[in-house]
Amino acid sequence: MNVYRLDPIAPENPSWRTSSEKGSMWAAAPSPSTARDLVAKLTALATPTATESEYCPESPWQDSAITSCVLEPSMTHIHD
């Protein structure tokens, strides 16, 4: 299993309202897209918004313009 490190690169983006975590995260997954999906699922917040224009349907963890996702080759597992 690969370990990926995900880091915010656009912390000002409004989609961060949908995440309980806003710092670096690590995920054990077979691919970067699976790592992004896992972190998005584990950090999802229900965030009602005032207007439709403020609605952010996608987690920031799934958007490569907002977060990076790189393989951590020196890590083989993640502690709980």
N, C-alpha and C positions, 0 to 999 in steps of 0.2 A: 504494500500500500504506500502510495506517495503522500508526503506531507507538503501542504501549500500554506504560504503566509499571505494573508490578505491585509492590505494597508489602505486607509483612506488617502485619496489624493485630491479630493475636492470637498473638504469638510463643510463648506458653506452651502452645498447643494441642499435644497429643501427635502429631498428624499430621505435624509438622515433622521427625519421625524418618525420614520417607520421602523427604525432599528433601536433595540435596547442597548447595543454596543456601538461605540463610536471610535474605538482604538484598534490596534492591530489584533488580528485573529489568526489562528492556525486551524487547519482542517486536514484530516486524513481522508483521502479520496483517490479514486483511480484517475481522475482528470481534473483540470482547472474548472471546467463548467460544473462538475459535480461538487467540487469544493465550494464554489460560489453558491450553489443551490442549498447545500447543507448549512452554511453560515447564515444565509438569508432565512431559512426556515427556523433555525435556532434563535435568531435575534428579532424575529418579527414582532411588531407591536401593532395593535389595533389603534389607529389614529383617526378619529372623526375630524373632518375639516369643515370649515365654514362655507366654502364655495367649491364648485366643481373645478375651477381653475387651480385650486390649491391641492387637488387630489394627486397623490403620488402612488401609482399602482405598482411600481417596480422597486424592489429593495435596492439600496445603494450597493449592496454586496454583489449584485448581479450585473452591474453596469461597469464596464471596463474604463469608461471615462471618469468614473467617480472613485473606483478602487482598483488597486493593482492586485494581481494574484500570481505569485511566483513560486516555483518549486523550491523547497528547502532540502537539498540533497544530503545535508549532514544529519537530518532528523529521520528516524525510522519509526517513531511512535510519539504519541502525545499523552501526557499525563492528564488525568481527569481534572 
